[in-house]
Amino acid sequence: MPTIGLLLGQLPQARSTRLLSSLLHRAASRGTTLVELTPQALPMHPPYTDAPMPSAGAAWKCALAGVDGLIVVTPSHERSIPGTLKHALDWAASTPSPLAGMPVMIAGVARPHEGLFSPVAHLRTILNDAGAEVAGQPERSLAMDPAAFGEAGECSDAALWQQAAELLADAAGFTVHVRRARAAVPSTPVPAIDAAGTAPLSPEVGVPMATQAMAPVAGPAVIA
């Protein structure tokens, strides 16, 4: 079963972010390993193309490369994704990028009845540009009210629990599907061509044109 990385955009309340992380870990189906990925000490600047990769950037890339698939969850921040999430994805997308070809499931999270279209659309664009294999429609969202959680972090909102369980199950299924499909297709077409055997030889004289095969047609009779 797959190992799925979890990358959370920070919610407006720190407690809400931790509650969401706990909920997703609890909702993971049997056999799926969920690993929360948190970049540490990334430089404030974007990745440089003319300077060596810092150790923090290399460690972040290695952490992403160690999972089979990825779930990225974003709240709405000024109709976009949080800056910390964008910064982490910028470093991940720098060459060489572990996001290239990575199966990714995205979702938005907000209080019930709050809109999420803009941040989720922005997140999809960023990941597509990085070469990730992003799952398509339907868009997934988590309607989360912190009041639905008890002191120990238990969730009393059945609808939210179902949304989280479906997100985890869909991510695991999508990851397995993409990985299997990629393994079944050779990275270069040459082995597949060689396995097909020798092609038949072309005819030495070619194929007669249709006009050559047709009998001549008598012209109109000439009346003296």
KEROMAR-115460 format. One record per residue (C-alpha): x, y, z; residue in three letters. Coordinates in pm, whole numbers, plus 50000, padded with zeros to 5 digits. Layout:
// KEROMAR-115460
XYZala
...
// end
This chain:
// KEROMAR-115460
500005000050000met
501185035449934pro
502945060450154thr
501165093850116ile
502765126850208gly
500555153450368leu
501355190150307leu
499065214050494leu
498715251050430gly
498495267950768gln
494945276250875leu
494225309751044pro
494225292851386gln
497145270651489ala
494785247751682arg
492685242351369ser
495745231751170thr
496705205851429arg
493125193151456leu
492955188851080leu
496255169851075ser
495025146751352ser
491725140951172leu
493425131150847leu
495775107151023his
492845090551198arg
490805088350877ala
493535070750678ala
492425036250565ser
494185004950682arg
497364998850485gly
497895035350390thr
500795052950560thr
500275090450600leu
503405111550661val
503075148450737glu
505705168450550leu
506895200950705thr
509775220050547pro
512285232450801gln
514525263050779ala
514065269750407leu
515755302450308pro
513435332250280met
514465338249921his
513295316749627pro
515645289849494pro
518655304049311tyr
519695289048980thr
523295301549007asp
524095289749360ala
524465255449524pro
521355240149680met
521335247050056pro
521075217350290ser
517535226850396ala
516385227150033gly
517995193449965ala
516405178550277ala
512985191450170trp
513355175849825lys
514465142649977cys
511435142150208ala
509095146649910leu
510965120749704ala
510445095449982gly
506645093149941val
504585076249671asp
501955103349644gly
501025136649796leu
497975153649945ile
498095191649952val
495395209250153val
495025246850135thr
492875272250316pro
491965305250154ser
494295334450220his
493405366450038glu
491725345149767arg
494915324949717ser
497045299449903ile
499135308550209pro
502545323050132gly
504315296150336thr
502725268950123leu
503675286649800lys
507245290649926his
507515253550008ala
506205244249663leu
508625268549496asp
511555250749659trp
510125216549577ala
509635226149212ala
513205237949158ser
515375214948946thr
515625186049008pro
512005185149119ser
510485155949312pro
507085169449209leu
507625159948844ala
505325130548779gly
504225129149143met
500585117749195pro
498965146549385val
495505150649533met
494495186049627ile
491745198949854ala
490585231350008gly
489615236050370val
487405263150514ala
484575268750756arg
481195256450626pro
479735277650344his
482985296650277glu
484275297649919gly
487405279249808leu
487435281749429phe
490295306849389ser
492885290749620pro
492225255649490val
492455267549128ala
495695285949207his
497115255049380leu
496255233349080arg
498045257348846thr
501195257649059ile
501385219749077leu
500595214948709asn
503365239248618asp
505725218748838ala
504925187548634gly
502895169748902ala
500185144548806glu
497275162648972val
493985144149015ala
491135160048823gly
487505166548904gln
485605166449129pro
487225193549339glu
487595181749698arg
486935202950002ser
486775199550378leu
484145220050561ala
485765223350901met
484365239951212asp
486815238851506pro
483815237351739ala
483165201751612ala
486265188951792phe
486515178852155gly
489325185352400glu
491125153452295ala
490825162051925gly
487965138051851glu
485675149151565cys
481915148851622ser
481075160851268asp
480105129951068ala
480115148950737ala
483655162050793leu
484875127450891trp
483375113350571gln
485035140550362gln
488405132950522ala
488045095350476ala
487075099550110glu
490015123150049leu
492465097850193leu
490915068450005ala
490875087449675asp
494495098349722ala
495625062649790ala
493725049049491gly
494975076349259phe
498565071249372thr
498445033749312val
496815038848970his
499415064148852val
502355043848982arg
501115011748820arg
500395028948489ala
503865044248485arg
505515010948566ala
503634993948280ala
504895018648021val
508615017547933pro
510425050347974ser
511595047747613thr
509695031647323pro
512805013147201val
512334981647420pro
508704978947314ala
509664981946947ile
512384955646983asp
509984931847157ala
507594933746864ala
510024914746640gly
511214921546289thr
508884940946068ala
507904926045729pro
510024936545434leu
508694962445196ser
507774949344848pro
510614953944600glu
508474968744325val
506064987244547gly
502304987044538val
500734994644199pro
498775026544188met
495065023344130ala
495405039943790thr
497975013843685gln
495684985243776ala
492694998843586met
492014987243230ala
492165014842973pro
488815030042897val
487865034242531ala
487505070042424gly
484395084042259pro
483605071441913ala
484635094741634val
481885100841381ile
483185106641032ala
// end
